[in-house]
């Protein structure tokens, strides 16, 4: 499902990713663990090309993303990452925050996104927070 082949990424003289190779099968769950500054987020950003590797190949669902004219928009609709310091839009409630991407990116109708959002919030025991604003 996800293959990184000989991925390298540097920031100036700091060579963060050195010949990284990984193959993650469909349905497989993987934990990326390491100290701050070890390249975890950089590697994950390379998977959906939010950070372009200096060299190597990134293949997601059989599509190489490190080639010219790669289908980045299509892949980004299916591949997501959650940042360590995630930030919700402060002017939107929880339900609005979790439904904005399906509506804006995937074109899902707002009422369907809200129904799915409530179901997901219920699954994790947070349905009662749907109309709460961040920081409240």
N, C-alpha and C positions, 0 to 999 in steps of 0.2 A: 504494500500500500504506500509506504514512504521509504525511499532509499536516498541516503546521502552517500556520495562516493567521492572520496578524497577532497573533502571540503576544507578550504582554507579561507580565513578572514583575518585581516589585520586592521588595526587602527593606528596609523603612524608606525612606530617601531614596536608596538604591542601586538604580537602574533597570537590572537585569541583562540582561533580554531586551527589546529594543525592536523591535516590529513584525516579528518573525521570520516569514519565509515560506520553506517548503521543501516539496518534493514528492519522495518517494522511491518509485520503482517497485518492484514485486515482483521479487525476485532481484537488485536493484541493491545494490552495496556502496558505502557512504559513509563517509568519514573525517571526524570532527569534530576540528579542530585549532585550537589557540589557547593563549595563555599562561594561567597559573594565574589564576583569578578572572574569566575572560572569559565565563562562562556556559555552558560545554560541558555540564557535569553537570546544571545546572539545566534546560537544554533537553531533555536525554535523560530526566530525571525527569518532565518534563511529558508526554512521549510516553505513558507508562503511568500517568500521574496520581499518581505518588508525590509530586509537587509540583504543585499546581493553579495554572495560569496565572491572572493577574489579569484578563486579557481575551484574546480570540481563540478560535480553534477548533482542536481536535485531532481528526483523523479517522484511524483505524487500521482497515484492511481494510474500508472502507466504513461503519464505525460511528463516529459522533461521540461522543467521550468527554467533551466539555465541556457536556453537557446533563444535566439532572436524570435520575436513574435510568438512567444509561449502564451498559452491561454490563461494568463494570470487572473483575469477577472472571474472566469468560470471557476478556477480552483479556489480563489478566495471566497467564493460563495459557499464552498463546502468545507474549507479548512479554517479553523479559528484558533485563537490563542487568548488566554486570560492572563493579563498582566499581574505581576505581584502587587503592584500599587494600582489596582483598578480604580477608576474614577467613574462614578455615575453622574449623569447630568443633574445638577442640583435643582434645576427648574422643572424636572419631570419626576413623577412618582415611580415607584419600583416597577409597576406593570408597564408604564410608558417606556422606561429604560430598557426592559427586556423585549419589548415588541418593536422597537424602532428599526432594528436591523432586518428582521424578517419582512417588514412592510417596505422599507426603503430599498433594500438590496435584492430580496427575492421576489418582491411584488405580491406578497401574500396580502389578502384583504385584511383590513384592520380588525374586524370582528373575529375572524378566524385566528389571527395572531393573538388576540386577547384571550380567546378561549384556550388556546394552547398554552399561553403564558400562565393563566390561572391553574391549569392542570399541572404544569411544571412546578409552580410555587407550592401547590398542594402536596406534590410528591416529596418535596424537601421540608415540609412543615412550615411554610412561610406564606400561605394563602392570605392570612390575616394582615399581611404587610403590603398587599398589592397597591393600596392607595396612600402609602406612607412615602414621604419625601426623604432623600438621603440626609443623614445628620439629625433626623427627628427621632 
